[in-house]
Amino acid sequence: MRSFFCCVSVSCFSVVAAPVFAADLQVQSKIDAVTVSPDAAQVTRLADIDVPAGATTLVFKGLPAMIDPTSLRVSGVSGAKILIGAVDSRLAIPEVKPADASFDVKLKTLRSERESVQVTLDALETKRAMIAKFAQSDSAKSPADINSFDADKWNEAWDAVGVAMAKVGEDLHNAKVKARDLDEEIGTVEFNRQKPTQQGEPARDVSVAIEADAPTKGQITLSYRIASAGWRPVYDARLDTGDQTKPPALELVRRAAVNQSTHEDWTDVALTVSTVRTNRGTDAPDVQPTKLDFLAVPEVMSDTAAAKAAPSAAQAPAPMPGVPARVPGAGAVNAGARVQLPMVEVGSSLDSNAYQAVFHIPGRVTVPADGTLKSFMTGTLTLSPGLMLVTSPAFDQTAYLQAQFKNDESVPLLAGPVAIYRDNGFVGTGQFTATAPGDDVTLGFGADDRVKIVRITLKRKENDAGWSSNAQNKVDSREFKTTLKNLHEFPVRVLVTDQMPFAENAAIKIEQVATTPPPNAKDVNDKRGVMNWQIDLAPGEQKEIHLAYRMKWPADRDVVFEPVPQAGSVQ
């Protein structure tokens, strides 16, 4: 088999141009392989072809409209020499489906019937008005006329008017009910009437011009990049805390959660997930120089000077085409500014590539185009973690179990949610931060209710006389006690983290009073004022930590406690 390959963008030509009257041959292709990135997918289609000698245009019809036309690539193999010419991509707008004519016929009939009912309503209203007018005219006769009128005839007249009014009222009621029913039916038909609609979604047709030396059969490959697809890492972390006969063990399951809404199902395909983000950009932003200068104070001009300085409408220069007129007071636009994309750490791949990780999903899989999230296992790690309890009693008087381990894989652990299991029980959902190979990982495994933590305030005293307190200064002294007790039948180590405030203003003084026991570390992770203690507790043992400090500032000033969050401080 001879191979043929062409790597061309939309509407570009190879060295051999196809004849003008090339025959069109619609090919039936299927998706064979997909490589999914976090923000896009590379789709590869295969099609068997049987072409005559000479020029032929292969047409791939009905591909998704959201294909990136510049990513189209064509290659293949055949029994004879084939040259590839132009690759064209066109949007195919579906035909408009006409509305159902039966709705229009029914509407015409209903509206005609409604008009007839309206004529009846108008006639009955007129008849009722005439009867009422007749009754009013009789009552307007003079007393002499009334006395000369026979009483029996009065009764007959009243009965005639009453019967006539009752009959007209009943006919009007029936006509109004019929009119209301017709109005409702017309509204229902108008609501349900089909509007002209497109038959299906817009699609893209791709044409490939080829020229064969002889009649031949072969297989052609079409690949393209498409958005509305992606994947994200998810993990299962299953911790066996162990006992006196076996050490703790951690099983970490790595998964890829894939979904796509590309308007084409990926059925029975070879699926690969890659860590490369195709929409991030390819180079670092261009850094422009920045000048620091004094703020120019605008000179206030008198009305006469401003009128002389301002150009007339005829003298004012016209704005350049495509450039918006400058608005007074609007800031200048930095032409060199670029959109800053978030940085994402990319580690080495399973095939020893230093810039990406690629996971090949075993077998062939199906991913529907309806956005359904499908999860595939990409690997399992069995680790021997170190266990420790951690607590921050100033914010939460609970001890939490933590596992520490090293990422010994050649690929990074990407940021993503982690389903946490401890001793076969689901604890909650944690979060991995991006961790490079060889880095340490810390993962929480829920609360330990058998280690009791209690933090109380022993002293909070203002204007303490023991530290240069006078009318010019305010002094605030505080002391806290944290009690830890181990209710387990085995020893535990607890890492207690607490903090005292710091000040950057020289007028505010903060002094740490004797703390027992002294902390093992201060300014933990470069966070000022944060300290921790490592406390070992035997079974049933109880220990205490005392933290005390005092603050002094000018009496004529008020102070405020402000949290100072630092980047990277949240696991």
Stockholm file with secondary structure:
# STOCKHOLM 1.0

chainA/1-571         MRSFFCCVSVSCFSVVAAPVFAADLQVQSKIDAVTVSPDAAQVTRLADIDVPAGATTLVFKGLPAMIDPTSLRVSGVSGAKILIGAVDSRLAIPEVKPADASFDVKLKTLRSERESVQVTLDALETKRAMIAKFAQSDSAKSPADINSFDADKWNEAWDAVGVAMAKVGEDLHNAKVKARDLDEEIGTVEFNRQKPTQQGEPARDVSVAIEADAPTKGQITLSYRIASAGWRPVYDARLDTGDQTKPPALELVRRAAVNQSTHEDWTDVALTVSTVRTNRGTDAPDVQPTKLDFLAVPEVMSDTAAAKAAPSAAQAPAPMPGVPARVPGAGAVNAGARVQLPMVEVGSSLDSNAYQAVFHIPGRVTVPADGTLKSFMTGTLTLSPGLMLVTSPAFDQTAYLQAQFKNDESVPLLAGPVAIYRDNGFVGTGQFTATAPGDDVTLGFGADDRVKIVRITLKRKENDAGWSSNAQNKVDSREFKTTLKNLHEFPVRVLVTDQMPFAENAAIKIEQVATTPPPNAKDVNDKRGVMNWQIDLAPGEQKEIHLAYRMKWPADRDVVFEPVPQAGSVQ
#=GR chainA/1-571 SS CEEEEECCCTTCCCSSCCCTTCEEEECCEEEEEEEECSSCEEEEEEEEEEECSEEEEEEEEEEETTBCGGGCEEEEEESSCEEEEEEEEEEECCCEECCCHHHHHHHHHHHHHHHHHHHHHHHHHHHHHHHHHHHHHHHTSCHHHHHHSCHHHHHHHHHHHHHHHHHHHHHHHHHHHHHHHHHHHHHHHHHHSCCCEESSCCEEEEEEEEEESSCEEEEEEEEEEESSEEEEEEEEEEEECCCSSSCCEEEEEEEEEEEECSSSCEEEEEEEEECCCTTSCSSCCCCCCCCCCCCCCCCCCCHHHHHHHSCCTTTSCCCCTTCCCCCTTCCCCCTTCCCCCCCCCCCCCTTSCSSCCEEECSSCEEECTTCCCEEEEEEEEEECCEEEEEEETTTEEEEEEEEEEECCSSSCBCSEEEEEEETTEEEEEEEECCBCTTCEEEEEEEECTTEEEEEEEEEEEESCTTSSCCTTEEEEEEEEEEEEEECSSSCEEEEEEEECCCCCSTTCEEEECCCBSCCSEESGGGCTTEEEEEEEECTTCEEEEEEEEEEEEETTCCCCCCCCCCTTCCC
#=GC SS_cons         CEEEEECCCTTCCCSSCCCTTCEEEECCEEEEEEEECSSCEEEEEEEEEEECSEEEEEEEEEEETTBCGGGCEEEEEESSCEEEEEEEEEEECCCEECCCHHHHHHHHHHHHHHHHHHHHHHHHHHHHHHHHHHHHHHHTSCHHHHHHSCHHHHHHHHHHHHHHHHHHHHHHHHHHHHHHHHHHHHHHHHHHSCCCEESSCCEEEEEEEEEESSCEEEEEEEEEEESSEEEEEEEEEEEECCCSSSCCEEEEEEEEEEEECSSSCEEEEEEEEECCCTTSCSSCCCCCCCCCCCCCCCCCCCHHHHHHHSCCTTTSCCCCTTCCCCCTTCCCCCTTCCCCCCCCCCCCCTTSCSSCCEEECSSCEEECTTCCCEEEEEEEEEECCEEEEEEETTTEEEEEEEEEEECCSSSCBCSEEEEEEETTEEEEEEEECCBCTTCEEEEEEEECTTEEEEEEEEEEEESCTTSSCCTTEEEEEEEEEEEEEECSSSCEEEEEEEECCCCCSTTCEEEECCCBSCCSEESGGGCTTEEEEEEEECTTCEEEEEEEEEEEEETTCCCCCCCCCCTTCCC
//
